[in-house]
Amino acid sequence: MRVGIVQQSCGLDRQTNIQKSLDGIAQCAEQGARLVVLQELHCGIYFCQAEDPAMFDLAAPIPGPDTAIFSEAARRHGVVLVSSLFEKRAPGLYHNTAVVFEKDGSIAGKYRKMHIPDDPAYYEKFYFAPGDLGFEPISTSVGRLGVLVCWDQWYPEAARLMALAGAEMLIYPTAIGWESTDSEEEKKRQYEAWFLVQRGHAVANGLPLIAVNRVGYEPDWTGVTGGIHFWGQSFVVGPQGEVLFLADAAREQVAVVDVDLSRTEAVRRMWPFFRDRRIDYYQDLLCRFRD
């Protein structure tokens, strides 16, 4: 299957951001992509750098005006589309939500980000309630998509549960980069850990994996910090963690990658991790910690 990814920078002009996403979808479709994946919160700036109540104005209901735009893009280009939107569920209740559109423009399903970070320059707990839809793959005409979002990518449990529920690929819209005070050594450690852990999810579950990250510098509009340099480097790996595509670290990029979904069966026959799981001894995974 041909998979398209759109790695973009984002600024204050919302319409410019949206147009970049739409142009990327069109480019992917022209190159034969059947599935297109956008990055986390691609309609605007990464507003979670600071706690600002005014930023809630960026949210919209689902369905709503944002979903209408991307529904039409999916329909026009005949692609399955994974988007990432700021959802206003009710007054005072918001989610970080991935919406998947079928190629006819209908909403195939959505996933609300389950793991919500609260780190310097990533103050997401101020904005987002934890997801409540569980780890359920979304069925589409191109297969069952295990869609997760950014911070979810550090949790092997999330990837495993998607795989156990029948996901045929793992997909992570992402917004991650280096905070201004990080040393060069720390930057290297952070990026390599991010790349490594996700390749590990692909290997452990025998699934291809797509991670689409934003790129470029975004200032902290409050002036408290020096902003974030998003490190790009969106990638696609196969079910043994083999790198099929790696995007640039410093520029916007649209790419189409061929992914062989049939390899999951072959890999799982050679490496039967699912057969050998000791489910009779995993009860303590439900503990916060074993004291």
Buried (B, 14 or more C-beta within 10 A) or exposed (E): BBBBBBBBBBEEEBEEBBEBBBBBBBBBBEEEBBBBBBBBBBBBBBBBBBEBEEBBEBBBEBEEEBBEBBBEBBBEBEBBBBBBBBBBBEEEEBBBBBBBBBBEBEBBBBBBBBBBBEEEBBBBBBBBBEBEBEBBBBBBEBBBBBBBBBBBBBBEEBBBBBBBEEBBBBBBBBBBBBBBEBEEEEBEEBBEEBBEBBBBBBBBBBBBBBBBBBBBBBBBBEEEBEBBBBBBBBBBBBBBBEEBBBBEBBEBBBBBBEBEBEBBEEBBEEBEBBEEEEEEEEEEEEEEEEE
